[in-house]
Amino acid sequence: MAIVITEECINCGACIDECPEGAIFSAGEEYNLNGEMQPPLSQDFTFIVPDLCTECKTCIPTCAVEAIIEK
């Protein structure tokens, strides 16, 4: 199972601040993984980096439009 952000995302950024692992990034934002900068996983929506996510689910109730789901 993985936690993902769907296309219903309105890019409000509320989930970014709630993530204790720093695994959620704004659309178009590069991220650091193992000391190397990586290209954004999405140019259009806030995204979760699977390799950083511990699936704690803290972000799910934070989403105002229920765009964060377990897949």
C-alpha positions in Angstrom: 0.0 0.0 0.0 1.2 3.5 -0.7 -0.2 7.0 0.2 -0.7 9.2 -2.9 -2.1 12.6 -3.7 -4.7 12.5 -6.5 -5.6 15.0 -9.2 -8.3 16.4 -6.9 -5.5 18.2 -5.1 -5.9 22.0 -4.9 -2.3 22.6 -3.9 -3.1 24.3 -0.6 0.1 22.9 1.0 -1.6 22.0 4.3 -0.2 18.5 4.1 3.3 19.7 3.6 3.5 21.2 7.0 1.9 18.2 8.7 4.3 15.6 7.3 6.7 14.6 10.1 9.0 12.9 7.6 9.3 15.8 5.1 8.0 13.5 2.3 5.5 15.9 0.7 6.5 18.6 -1.7 4.9 21.4 -3.8 4.2 20.9 -7.5 7.4 21.4 -9.5 9.7 21.3 -6.4 12.9 19.3 -6.5 13.7 17.2 -3.5 16.7 15.6 -1.8 17.0 11.8 -1.7 20.1 10.2 -0.3 22.1 13.4 -0.8 21.1 13.9 -4.4 18.6 16.4 -5.8 15.8 14.7 -7.7 13.4 16.2 -10.3 9.8 16.8 -9.1 7.4 13.8 -9.3 4.6 16.2 -10.5 4.6 19.6 -12.1 0.9 20.0 -11.5 0.1 18.7 -8.0 1.6 18.5 -4.5 3.3 15.1 -4.3 4.5 12.5 -1.9 8.0 10.9 -2.4 7.4 7.2 -1.7 11.0 6.6 -0.6 10.6 9.2 2.1 7.1 8.4 3.2 6.7 6.1 6.3 2.9 5.8 5.7 2.1 7.3 9.0 -1.1 8.8 7.5 -0.8 12.1 9.3 -1.5 13.9 6.0 -4.8 12.2 5.2 -7.1 14.0 7.6 -5.3 17.3 6.9 -6.5 17.3 3.3 -9.5 19.6 2.8 -10.6 18.0 -0.4 -9.8 14.3 0.4 -7.2 14.1 -2.3 -4.8 12.0 -0.2 -5.6 8.3 -0.4 -4.1 4.9 0.3 -3.5 3.1 -3.0 
